[in-house]
Amino acid sequence: MTPTREQILAASAGWVAVVLNVVPGLGAGYLYQRRWKAYWITSALATAWFVAGAVLALNADAAAEAQNQLVGLIGLLALAAVTATEAGLAVKKVRAGD
């Protein structure tokens, strides 16, 4: 018998999904939870963030480059924080039976 999506999510360790979404980032915790839609959305957002940063950096002067890199890093850290929180809450919600 194949386990359901909810059974797989409930059996996963919430803390592992949270750590995997923070440390390597980019939705690796979603791969652990086998949540493909959330993974691909996170990957698309991260890719769009990289592309936007590259396009904006094309005509930037050297003084603005350090600030652009900081903004890029903050954006990726924010994405990691949001996905980590969501991954942990998803496990909590499934285990509570909601």
N, C-alpha and C positions, 0 to 999 in steps of 0.2 A: 504494500500500500504506500502510495506517495504522500508525504506530509503536505499539509496545506501551507499557504503563505504565512498564516497566523501562527501555526505550529513552529515553523522554522524561526520566525521572528521571536516568539516567546522562548524558544530554546537557546537563543543566542545570548551571550553575556553582554549586557548593556554597556558595561565599562569598556569592553574590548572595542565595540563599535565607536564609542566616544573617542577613545585614544587613537584609533585608526583614522578617524576623521580629522583629528588635530595634528598628530605627529607627521605622517606623510601628507596629510591633507588631501584635497581633491576627491573626496568621497570614497576613500578606501574602506571605511567602515560600512558603507552601503554594500560593497562587494561581499564583506563578511556576512552581512545580514541577508544577502541575496535579494536586494531591493534594486532591481535594474533601472527602473524608471527614475528613481531618486539619484542614482549614480550618473545616469546620462544627463539629467538636468544639471547636476553639479559640474560635470565635465564641460557642458556647453557654456555655463556661466563663467567658469575659470578660463576657458579658451577665449570667450568674448572679452574678458578682462585683460588677458594678455594681448590680444589683437588691438584693443582700444589703446592700451599703453604704448604699443609699438607705433601705431598711427600717430598718436599725439607726440611721440618723441621724435618723429621725423624732422620737424622744423623747430625743435626746442634748442635753445642755446645751452652751453655747458653749465651755466649757473642753475638752470631749472632742472637739469638732469637728476641731481641728488633728490630734489623735492619730488620729482616724478617717480623715482624708485621707491621713495618712502610711501607715497600714495598707493603705488602698486602693491607693496608689501602689506600695508594696512588693509587694503581691499581683500587680499587673499587670506589674511588672518581673520577678518570678519566673516568671510565665507566659511572658513574652517570652524569658527565658533558657532555659527548658525547651524551648520550641518551636524556638528557634534551634539549640540543641544537637541536638535530634532531627532537624531538617531536614538539618543537616550530616552527621550519622551515617548518615542514610538514603541520601544520595548516595554516601558512602564505601562502604557495604555493597553497594549495587547495582554499583558499579564493581569491587569485589573479586570479584563473582560469587557471593556467598553467597545 
